Amino acid sequence: MTVAFDLDKASAAITEAAADPFTFTWAGGSYETPNVKSWSVDVVAAAATGNIVGAMEELLGQEQWAEFRKGKPTLGTIEALFAAISKDSGLTPGE
């Protein structure tokens, strides 16, 4: 069988090119999320349906999410964080 496209190879190249995480501070803690090109389909699906809290929980992972929540973030806090991530990655709303 002839393979027309090697998605494993392409994915590895994208992951390598997008190695720098997005880092931020909040309520005395330091956090990082994967580069937007490394987001899982679960994060993208949650964000696309407007579930930014779920997307943020997925991005941070269990341990960071638990620490992040100790700072009592509001929806506005999370929206500001998503805006900063979007700006940093060059995304615009609707992408």
C-alpha positions as CSV (number, residue, x, y, z in Angstrom):
1,M,0.0,0.0,0.0
2,T,1.3,3.4,-0.9
3,V,1.0,6.0,1.8
4,A,0.0,9.5,0.4
5,F,0.5,11.3,3.7
6,D,2.4,10.5,6.9
7,L,0.4,12.2,9.6
8,D,2.7,10.9,12.3
9,K,5.6,12.6,10.7
10,A,3.7,15.9,10.1
11,S,2.3,15.9,13.6
12,A,5.8,15.4,15.1
13,A,7.1,18.4,13.0
14,I,4.3,20.6,14.2
15,T,4.8,19.6,17.8
16,E,8.5,20.4,17.5
17,A,7.9,23.7,15.9
18,A,5.4,24.7,18.6
19,A,7.5,23.7,21.5
20,D,7.3,26.9,23.5
21,P,4.4,26.9,26.0
22,F,2.4,29.9,27.0
23,T,3.3,30.9,30.6
24,F,1.5,33.2,33.0
25,T,1.2,34.0,36.6
26,W,-1.9,34.2,38.8
27,A,-2.5,34.7,42.5
28,G,1.1,34.1,43.4
29,G,1.5,31.0,41.2
30,S,3.2,30.3,37.8
31,Y,1.4,28.3,35.2
32,E,1.9,27.1,31.6
33,T,-0.3,25.8,28.9
34,P,0.8,24.0,25.7
35,N,1.4,26.1,22.6
36,V,-1.9,26.4,20.7
37,K,-0.6,24.1,17.9
38,S,-0.2,21.4,20.5
39,W,-3.8,21.6,22.0
40,S,-5.7,18.4,22.1
41,V,-8.9,18.0,20.1
42,D,-10.7,18.0,23.5
43,V,-9.5,21.6,24.2
44,V,-10.4,22.8,20.8
45,A,-13.9,21.2,21.0
46,A,-14.6,22.8,24.4
47,A,-13.4,26.2,23.3
48,A,-15.4,26.0,20.0
49,T,-18.6,25.3,21.9
50,G,-18.0,28.2,24.3
51,N,-16.9,26.0,27.3
52,I,-13.8,28.0,28.1
53,V,-13.8,26.8,31.7
54,G,-13.6,23.2,30.5
55,A,-11.0,24.1,27.9
56,M,-8.9,25.8,30.5
57,E,-9.2,22.9,32.9
58,E,-8.0,20.6,30.1
59,L,-5.1,22.9,29.1
60,L,-3.8,23.2,32.7
61,G,-4.2,19.6,33.7
62,Q,-5.5,18.4,37.0
63,E,-2.6,19.6,39.3
64,Q,-2.3,23.1,37.8
65,W,-6.1,23.5,37.5
66,A,-6.5,22.7,41.3
67,E,-3.9,25.4,42.1
68,F,-5.3,27.9,39.7
69,R,-8.8,27.5,41.2
70,K,-7.4,28.4,44.7
71,G,-7.1,32.0,43.4
72,K,-10.9,32.1,42.8
73,P,-10.9,33.0,39.1
74,T,-14.0,34.5,37.6
75,L,-15.3,34.0,34.1
76,G,-13.8,37.4,33.3
77,T,-10.4,36.2,34.5
78,I,-10.6,33.1,32.3
79,E,-11.8,35.2,29.3
80,A,-8.8,37.6,29.8
81,L,-6.5,34.6,29.9
82,F,-7.9,33.1,26.7
83,A,-7.6,36.5,25.0
84,A,-3.9,36.7,26.0
85,I,-3.2,33.1,24.8
86,S,-5.0,34.0,21.5
87,K,-3.0,37.2,21.1
88,D,0.3,35.4,21.9
89,S,-0.4,32.6,19.3
90,G,-1.7,35.0,16.6
91,L,-5.2,33.5,16.7
92,T,-8.2,35.7,16.1
93,P,-11.7,35.1,17.3
94,G,-13.5,32.5,15.1
95,E,-10.4,30.6,14.1
